[in-house]
């Protein structure tokens, strides 16, 4: 169920990110999985930053290339960013 929830949230975020590339910038702050997720895209960059107070976590993006942060300790931000494509940019978060 946790994986399904993450997948659904990633698809929603990816749709928002894809649409956002056409505009100046599209960003969102949400609270999935008990953490704080900031993700979005501008005309030049796609990003995914995730913070969880008590679990090891990471964030990933797909822009021109795929990039994933290292597994990050609880209480710290995981950061991932890449140059954005014209469309199809995606962002994810994950916890252990």
C-alpha positions in Angstrom: 0.0 0.0 0.0 2.9 2.4 0.8 4.5 1.8 -2.6 1.1 2.3 -4.3 0.6 5.6 -2.4 4.1 6.8 -3.4 3.5 5.8 -7.0 0.1 7.6 -7.2 1.7 10.7 -5.6 4.6 10.5 -8.0 2.3 10.3 -11.0 0.3 13.4 -9.8 3.5 15.3 -9.2 4.9 14.3 -12.5 1.8 15.6 -14.2 2.2 18.9 -12.4 5.9 19.1 -13.2 5.3 18.3 -16.9 2.7 21.1 -17.2 4.9 23.4 -15.2 7.7 23.4 -17.8 5.6 25.3 -20.2 5.1 28.1 -17.7 7.7 30.1 -15.8 7.7 27.7 -12.8 5.6 25.1 -11.1 6.2 24.0 -7.6 4.4 22.2 -4.8 4.9 21.5 -1.2 3.1 18.4 0.0 3.3 16.1 3.1 3.4 12.5 1.9 4.7 9.6 4.0 5.0 11.7 7.1 7.5 14.0 5.6 7.7 17.3 3.6 8.2 17.1 -0.1 9.0 20.1 -2.3 9.1 19.4 -6.0 8.6 21.2 -9.2 10.1 22.4 -12.5 11.0 25.7 -14.1 11.9 26.2 -17.7 15.5 25.1 -16.8 15.4 22.8 -13.7 13.3 20.0 -12.3 13.8 19.3 -8.5 12.7 17.0 -5.7 13.6 17.8 -2.1 12.3 15.6 0.7 12.5 15.8 4.5 11.4 13.2 7.0 11.8 13.7 10.7 12.3 10.0 11.7 13.0 7.8 8.6 15.9 7.5 6.2 14.8 8.8 2.8 15.8 9.9 -0.6 14.5 12.0 -3.6 14.9 11.5 -7.3 14.1 13.3 -10.5 14.0 12.6 -14.3 14.8 15.6 -16.4 17.4 15.5 -19.2 18.9 12.7 -17.1 17.9 10.7 -14.0 19.3 11.7 -10.7 18.7 10.3 -7.2 20.0 11.6 -3.9 21.9 9.3 -1.6 19.8 7.7 1.2 19.6 10.6 3.7 19.4 10.5 7.5 16.2 11.4 9.3 15.9 15.1 10.1 17.9 16.2 7.0 16.8 17.2 3.5 17.5 14.9 0.5 18.0 17.0 -2.6 17.9 16.0 -6.3 17.8 18.3 -9.4 18.6 18.1 -13.1 18.2 20.3 -16.1 14.6 20.1 -17.3 13.3 18.7 -20.5 10.6 20.5 -22.5 8.1 17.9 -21.2 7.9 14.7 -19.3 9.9 15.7 -16.2 9.2 13.6 -13.1 9.9 13.7 -9.4 9.8 11.0 -6.7 10.5 10.5 -3.0 11.1 7.3 -1.0 11.6 6.2 2.6 13.2 3.0 4.0 
